[in-house]
Amino acid sequence: MKTSKIPGLGRFGLFIDDLHYKDITPELWNEIATLYLDNLVVIIRDCDFTLAQFEELTLRWGDGTSTFLVNITKKYGFTDVFQFADNMAKLDLTDEEKQWFRAVDKVKATDIDPEKAAAVRVTSRRDENGDFTGMFPDGELLWHANESGNFLFAPSVVFYGYEDIVGSSTGFLTTTDWYEEQTESFRSELDDMILVHSFTKNRFTPELSEDEQQVIIKNNMCPERCELPMVMQSPGGIKGLHYTITSTVSGIKGATDSEFKKITDSINETLFVDKYIYDHWYTSRDLCFFDNTISLHRRQGDLSKGRLGYRIQHNLRYIQRVDSLYLKEPWKSQYIKEVNEMNNILGFNDARFPAFNSY
């Protein structure tokens, strides 16, 4: 195994080359986990993992998560997602909730495991009826972070560029170096700043048309107005900005619209620059692990060849160094409490996986 610095991304980002599944031991995978926590973005180039191996190795670090399943289980008064699934046929779900389950049925990676895959397909490939078979089938994706307007957002994402991936890219932006380069006075302002998040259709997916795709995106990204601190820490304890200005951020608490625009325009001018960005244009089957707390990602390029990838949004509870992604109270203590509740609801220690009714 060889490592080298990714260009851009400030002082973060690491390539891993010459890594083969046959050589992976528990000790080596733990070493790679440490490299990931320290570098925010790790790209294993020319990866030879099968889909099952990709999922199994990812889940050694943490569990696949879904804030939607947590929220809907609580809404209907069940203690865990298995009880919800067992009683789902009896419930009077809203049309939007039914749409969510229909859409997820189409994108979940049943080619990895018919019932309990943590991954979803991200692809432009369509079935014989012209319907989508994966998330984000059309167009570029602007800067965003998964579940960014959710209090319990997933802190990590992995994307496996698997087939027909050449000609497209996944881009990354890290915020820590920018944050540390600010004056002490402005850092103090950022530390105290609370961002307002809300969902706007097609804001970071300008070319996406299907209503069912929008239902998934809304309920994953920001199902309702939410206020979250600007400054957080990654699972590795690295401090930076949770700043999804092109996807869910819609205001600053206590600021007028003109003040919000003035502040964010100033930040954008110096943050969205080459030294903090790296766009990874695929040349082979590459596996990208990336922070979803204080970093952003985007997609560019050609999808016409049937680009196929697999994505897992997940926690890092087996390797993380911090108890909470939040540094400020009451968010910090509330996060610890609600993460424990989330673990119980999703049954991460349960060998079963619920089968949901299709609508």
CORPEJO-V8580 format. One record per residue. N is the residue number from 1. RES is the residue in three letters. D_CENTER is the distance of its C-alpha to the mean C-alpha in whole Angstrom. Layout:
# CORPEJO-V8580
n=N res=RES d_center=D_CENTER
n=N res=RES d_center=D_CENTER
This chain:
# CORPEJO-V8580
n=1 res=MET d_center=27
n=2 res=LYS d_center=27
n=3 res=THR d_center=24
n=4 res=SER d_center=24
n=5 res=LYS d_center=23
n=6 res=ILE d_center=20
n=7 res=PRO d_center=22
n=8 res=GLY d_center=21
n=9 res=LEU d_center=18
n=10 res=GLY d_center=21
n=11 res=ARG d_center=22
n=12 res=PHE d_center=18
n=13 res=GLY d_center=17
n=14 res=LEU d_center=19
n=15 res=PHE d_center=20
n=16 res=ILE d_center=21
n=17 res=ASP d_center=24
n=18 res=ASP d_center=26
n=19 res=LEU d_center=24
n=20 res=HIS d_center=25
n=21 res=TYR d_center=25
n=22 res=LYS d_center=28
n=23 res=ASP d_center=28
n=24 res=ILE d_center=25
n=25 res=THR d_center=27
n=26 res=PRO d_center=25
n=27 res=GLU d_center=26
n=28 res=LEU d_center=25
n=29 res=TRP d_center=21
n=30 res=ASN d_center=21
n=31 res=GLU d_center=22
n=32 res=ILE d_center=19
n=33 res=ALA d_center=17
n=34 res=THR d_center=19
n=35 res=LEU d_center=19
n=36 res=TYR d_center=15
n=37 res=LEU d_center=15
n=38 res=ASP d_center=18
n=39 res=ASN d_center=17
n=40 res=LEU d_center=13
n=41 res=VAL d_center=13
n=42 res=VAL d_center=15
n=43 res=ILE d_center=16
n=44 res=ILE d_center=18
n=45 res=ARG d_center=20
n=46 res=ASP d_center=22
n=47 res=CYS d_center=21
n=48 res=ASP d_center=23
n=49 res=PHE d_center=21
n=50 res=THR d_center=22
n=51 res=LEU d_center=19
n=52 res=ALA d_center=20
n=53 res=GLN d_center=20
n=54 res=PHE d_center=17
n=55 res=GLU d_center=15
n=56 res=GLU d_center=18
n=57 res=LEU d_center=17
n=58 res=THR d_center=14
n=59 res=LEU d_center=15
n=60 res=ARG d_center=17
n=61 res=TRP d_center=15
n=62 res=GLY d_center=13
n=63 res=ASP d_center=13
n=64 res=GLY d_center=10
n=65 res=THR d_center=10
n=66 res=SER d_center=10
n=67 res=THR d_center=11
n=68 res=PHE d_center=14
n=69 res=LEU d_center=16
n=70 res=VAL d_center=16
n=71 res=ASN d_center=17
n=72 res=ILE d_center=20
n=73 res=THR d_center=21
n=74 res=LYS d_center=22
n=75 res=LYS d_center=23
n=76 res=TYR d_center=26
n=77 res=GLY d_center=27
n=78 res=PHE d_center=26
n=79 res=THR d_center=25
n=80 res=ASP d_center=23
n=81 res=VAL d_center=21
n=82 res=PHE d_center=24
n=83 res=GLN d_center=26
n=84 res=PHE d_center=24
n=85 res=ALA d_center=24
n=86 res=ASP d_center=28
n=87 res=ASN d_center=29
n=88 res=MET d_center=27
n=89 res=ALA d_center=30
n=90 res=LYS d_center=32
n=91 res=LEU d_center=29
n=92 res=ASP d_center=30
n=93 res=LEU d_center=26
n=94 res=THR d_center=26
n=95 res=ASP d_center=26
n=96 res=GLU d_center=22
n=97 res=GLU d_center=21
n=98 res=LYS d_center=23
n=99 res=GLN d_center=21
n=100 res=TRP d_center=18
n=101 res=PHE d_center=19
n=102 res=ARG d_center=21
n=103 res=ALA d_center=18
n=104 res=VAL d_center=16
n=105 res=ASP d_center=19
n=106 res=LYS d_center=19
n=107 res=VAL d_center=16
n=108 res=LYS d_center=15
n=109 res=ALA d_center=16
n=110 res=THR d_center=20
n=111 res=ASP d_center=21
n=112 res=ILE d_center=20
n=113 res=ASP d_center=21
n=114 res=PRO d_center=23
n=115 res=GLU d_center=22
n=116 res=LYS d_center=19
n=117 res=ALA d_center=16
n=118 res=ALA d_center=13
n=119 res=ALA d_center=12
n=120 res=VAL d_center=12
n=121 res=ARG d_center=14
n=122 res=VAL d_center=13
n=123 res=THR d_center=16
n=124 res=SER d_center=19
n=125 res=ARG d_center=22
n=126 res=ARG d_center=23
n=127 res=ASP d_center=26
n=128 res=GLU d_center=30
n=129 res=ASN d_center=29
n=130 res=GLY d_center=27
n=131 res=ASP d_center=24
n=132 res=PHE d_center=20
n=133 res=THR d_center=19
n=134 res=GLY d_center=16
n=135 res=MET d_center=13
n=136 res=PHE d_center=13
n=137 res=PRO d_center=17
n=138 res=ASP d_center=18
n=139 res=GLY d_center=18
n=140 res=GLU d_center=16
n=141 res=LEU d_center=13
n=142 res=LEU d_center=14
n=143 res=TRP d_center=12
n=144 res=HIS d_center=9
n=145 res=ALA d_center=5
n=146 res=ASN d_center=3
n=147 res=GLU d_center=6
n=148 res=SER d_center=8
n=149 res=GLY d_center=11
n=150 res=ASN d_center=11
n=151 res=PHE d_center=13
n=152 res=LEU d_center=11
n=153 res=PHE d_center=8
n=154 res=ALA d_center=6
n=155 res=PRO d_center=7
n=156 res=SER d_center=6
n=157 res=VAL d_center=5
n=158 res=VAL d_center=8
n=159 res=PHE d_center=10
n=160 res=TYR d_center=13
n=161 res=GLY d_center=15
n=162 res=TYR d_center=18
n=163 res=GLU d_center=21
n=164 res=ASP d_center=22
n=165 res=ILE d_center=20
n=166 res=VAL d_center=22
n=167 res=GLY d_center=22
n=168 res=SER d_center=19
n=169 res=SER d_center=16
n=170 res=THR d_center=13
n=171 res=GLY d_center=13
n=172 res=PHE d_center=12
n=173 res=LEU d_center=13
n=174 res=THR d_center=14
n=175 res=THR d_center=16
n=176 res=THR d_center=18
n=177 res=ASP d_center=21
n=178 res=TRP d_center=21
n=179 res=TYR d_center=21
n=180 res=GLU d_center=24
n=181 res=GLU d_center=26
n=182 res=GLN d_center=27
n=183 res=THR d_center=30
n=184 res=GLU d_center=30
n=185 res=SER d_center=31
n=186 res=PHE d_center=28
n=187 res=ARG d_center=26
n=188 res=SER d_center=27
n=189 res=GLU d_center=27
n=190 res=LEU d_center=23
n=191 res=ASP d_center=23
n=192 res=ASP d_center=25
n=193 res=MET d_center=23
n=194 res=ILE d_center=21
n=195 res=LEU d_center=19
n=196 res=VAL d_center=19
n=197 res=HIS d_center=16
n=198 res=SER d_center=17
n=199 res=PHE d_center=16
n=200 res=THR d_center=18
n=201 res=LYS d_center=18
n=202 res=ASN d_center=17
n=203 res=ARG d_center=17
n=204 res=PHE d_center=14
n=205 res=THR d_center=15
n=206 res=PRO d_center=19
n=207 res=GLU d_center=20
n=208 res=LEU d_center=18
n=209 res=SER d_center=21
n=210 res=GLU d_center=21
n=211 res=ASP d_center=21
n=212 res=GLU d_center=19
n=213 res=GLN d_center=16
n=214 res=GLN d_center=16
n=215 res=VAL d_center=17
n=216 res=ILE d_center=13
n=217 res=ILE d_center=12
n=218 res=LYS d_center=14
n=219 res=ASN d_center=13
n=220 res=ASN d_center=10
n=221 res=MET d_center=9
n=222 res=CYS d_center=13
n=223 res=PRO d_center=15
n=224 res=GLU d_center=18
n=225 res=ARG d_center=19
n=226 res=CYS d_center=17
n=227 res=GLU d_center=19
n=228 res=LEU d_center=17
n=229 res=PRO d_center=18
n=230 res=MET d_center=17
n=231 res=VAL d_center=17
n=232 res=MET d_center=15
n=233 res=GLN d_center=15
n=234 res=SER d_center=13
n=235 res=PRO d_center=13
n=236 res=GLY d_center=16
n=237 res=GLY d_center=18
n=238 res=ILE d_center=17
n=239 res=LYS d_center=18
n=240 res=GLY d_center=16
n=241 res=LEU d_center=15
n=242 res=HIS d_center=12
n=243 res=TYR d_center=14
n=244 res=THR d_center=12
n=245 res=ILE d_center=15
n=246 res=THR d_center=15
n=247 res=SER d_center=13
n=248 res=THR d_center=13
n=249 res=VAL d_center=16
n=250 res=SER d_center=19
n=251 res=GLY d_center=22
n=252 res=ILE d_center=23
n=253 res=LYS d_center=24
n=254 res=GLY d_center=28
n=255 res=ALA d_center=28
n=256 res=THR d_center=30
n=257 res=ASP d_center=28
n=258 res=SER d_center=30
n=259 res=GLU d_center=29
n=260 res=PHE d_center=25
n=261 res=LYS d_center=26
n=262 res=LYS d_center=28
n=263 res=ILE d_center=26
n=264 res=THR d_center=23
n=265 res=ASP d_center=25
n=266 res=SER d_center=26
n=267 res=ILE d_center=23
n=268 res=ASN d_center=21
n=269 res=GLU d_center=24
n=270 res=THR d_center=24
n=271 res=LEU d_center=20
n=272 res=PHE d_center=19
n=273 res=VAL d_center=22
n=274 res=ASP d_center=22
n=275 res=LYS d_center=22
n=276 res=TYR d_center=19
n=277 res=ILE d_center=17
n=278 res=TYR d_center=17
n=279 res=ASP d_center=17
n=280 res=HIS d_center=17
n=281 res=TRP d_center=19
n=282 res=TYR d_center=19
n=283 res=THR d_center=23
n=284 res=SER d_center=22
n=285 res=ARG d_center=20
n=286 res=ASP d_center=17
n=287 res=LEU d_center=15
n=288 res=CYS d_center=12
n=289 res=PHE d_center=10
n=290 res=PHE d_center=8
n=291 res=ASP d_center=8
n=292 res=ASN d_center=5
n=293 res=THR d_center=8
n=294 res=ILE d_center=11
n=295 res=SER d_center=10
n=296 res=LEU d_center=9
n=297 res=HIS d_center=9
n=298 res=ARG d_center=11
n=299 res=ARG d_center=13
n=300 res=GLN d_center=17
n=301 res=GLY d_center=20
n=302 res=ASP d_center=22
n=303 res=LEU d_center=20
n=304 res=SER d_center=24
n=305 res=LYS d_center=25
n=306 res=GLY d_center=22
n=307 res=ARG d_center=19
n=308 res=LEU d_center=17
n=309 res=GLY d_center=14
n=310 res=TYR d_center=12
n=311 res=ARG d_center=9
n=312 res=ILE d_center=8
n=313 res=GLN d_center=5
n=314 res=HIS d_center=7
n=315 res=ASN d_center=10
n=316 res=LEU d_center=12
n=317 res=ARG d_center=15
n=318 res=TYR d_center=18
n=319 res=ILE d_center=17
n=320 res=GLN d_center=16
n=321 res=ARG d_center=19
n=322 res=VAL d_center=18
n=323 res=ASP d_center=19
n=324 res=SER d_center=17
n=325 res=LEU d_center=14
n=326 res=TYR d_center=17
n=327 res=LEU d_center=20
n=328 res=LYS d_center=22
n=329 res=GLU d_center=24
n=330 res=PRO d_center=24
n=331 res=TRP d_center=20
n=332 res=LYS d_center=20
n=333 res=SER d_center=22
n=334 res=GLN d_center=21
n=335 res=TYR d_center=17
n=336 res=ILE d_center=19
n=337 res=LYS d_center=21
n=338 res=GLU d_center=18
n=339 res=VAL d_center=16
n=340 res=ASN d_center=20
n=341 res=GLU d_center=20
n=342 res=MET d_center=17
n=343 res=ASN d_center=18
n=344 res=ASN d_center=21
n=345 res=ILE d_center=20
n=346 res=LEU d_center=18
n=347 res=GLY d_center=20
n=348 res=PHE d_center=18
n=349 res=ASN d_center=22
n=350 res=ASP d_center=23
n=351 res=ALA d_center=24
n=352 res=ARG d_center=24
n=353 res=PHE d_center=21
n=354 res=PRO d_center=22
n=355 res=ALA d_center=23
n=356 res=PHE d_center=23
n=357 res=ASN d_center=25
n=358 res=SER d_center=25
n=359 res=TYR d_center=26
